[in-house]
Amino acid sequence: MMTSIPHYETMTNRRDFLRRAGGGFGALAAAALMGEDSALAALGDAGGAPASPMSAKLAHRTGKAKSVIFLFMEGGPSHIDLFDPKPLLRQLSGQQLPPSFGNVITAMGESRAPLLTDKREWKQHGESGLWISDWLPHTARMADDLCVIRSCVSDGINHAGGVCSMNTGSIFGGRPSLGAWVNYGLGTMNQNLPAFVVLKDSDSQVVNGVRNWGAGFMPAVYQGVQFEPDGSPIANLTAPKSVSQDRQQAKLSFLAKMNSAYGRERTDNTQLDARIKAYELAFRMQSQAPEAVDLKSESEATKKLYGLDDPKTATFGRNCLLARRLVERGVRFIQLYSGAGSKWDAHDKIEENHTKYCYETDKPVAGLLMDLKARGLLDETLVVWGGEFGRTPMSEKGDGRDHNPTGFTMWMAGGGIKGGQTVGSTDELGLRAAEQKMHVHDLHATILHLMGVDHTKLVYKYKGRPERIDMNEGNPYTKMQMV
């Protein structure tokens, strides 16, 4: 009759030896199947102790971008009201979409609504002459630093699928986020801070929640860490005054010992491993994180640059300023959500909606670019702006626009990209991408390319399948002018 083995005992009989040894030999076979590169990557210096999964790793090639700041306008900003003017739309306003465009299926079904003109004042800005509307006057001053991509395409027609696609490459949940892939491929530049940080502008939940910055089928250690928008960004970071550092270290060591013993029998439990590393990171963060998120040392001029002197821009401005401070301290991937809960979603009253959210973000975003540039950080920091999709040229509810994943605008700045250039185009009404189409998979591959990562070589083996961020469908756009 078999008896259970108490969790606190270490058995050394023949059966236990074979069980444990079998796991070890199986791991060797797995390493062989995964290939030499993967097996060697798991080793530390000179094949010694296993390296930390978050240790800094060499890129495949030299890339100027060391960090990414992804400014996510959740809900879908209207490209044809911000960066992609369409004179024909004004001529045909109130009329039906020309038959040559065929039937159009939107999130609300087949659309037969009349076309809706924009009400913006458009100007060309900077020496490059980029077209930007009057909704973004501060961003317009940075025109010569922007690479505007007008031909973006996504598979997500609704918010759940669109936000998931822009973050993970798939409209279905369960895959690793872009930030997790960056962590997996490059590791961290600062072991005392999270490598992937998420900042929201309110208590509202982002569509799909934490899955947008999750690790999917990868070890959970690669997932993002959410900072709070108000008060102390990192909850429960400071130990009570009655608990000394030695006492806390002793508790942490004892907890790590118990978790490690428990985890030896459950090697497939990545959540446990992530929890252990989270405890260790939290302890290290107590020395560096409070200083990193404390804005008291920033000058009043800097705070004003980000709009912290205006209640309407202060929240997103604070997050943009935090992003700059985190980049300075080696954080690899930072994602900022504006309009958490799909608040850029303007099915009606687009004038009211976009006036509000453009105002809240315009000055902080421009301030971020100016500050990074002044500090010499923009060349090595890739700033990405966009939402899960754009908006249709057809109206909805008379004064709004529906979702449009078939052609929309995003922009990139820094990270070695030459500013003042426009990539791709949509058709004459801004409905579909027409030239140099860039699918979300291509965007992800391009971001990794700018960081020096070959997305075809950044592979994670899952259930015998070689998985990549682009699901074997994307290609980096390498025709952008670089500096």
Secondary structure, 3 states (H helix, E strand, C coil): CCCCCCCCCCCCCHHHHHHHHHHHHHHHHHHHHHCHHHHHHCECHHHCCECCCCCCCCCCCCCCCCEEEEEEECCCCCHHHCCCCCHHHHHCCCCCCCHHHCCCEECCEECCCCECCCCCCEEEECCCCEEEECCCHHHHCCHHHEEEEEEEECCCCCHHHHHHHHHHCCCCCCCCCHHHHHHHHHCCCCCCCCCEEEEECCCCCCCCHHHHHCCCCCCHHHCCEEECCCCCCCCCCCCCCCCCHHHHHHHHHHHHHHHHHHHHCCCCCHHHHHHHHHHHHHHHHHHHHHHHCCHHHCCHHHHHHCCCCCHHHHHHHHHHHHHHHHHHCCCCEEEEEECCCCCCCCCCCHHHHHHHHHHHHHHHHHHHHHHHHHCCCHHHEEEEEECCCEEEEEEECCCEEEEECCCEEEEEEECCECCCEEECEECCCCCCEEECCEEHHHHHHHHHHHCCCCCCCCCEEECCEEECCCCCCCCCCCCCCEC
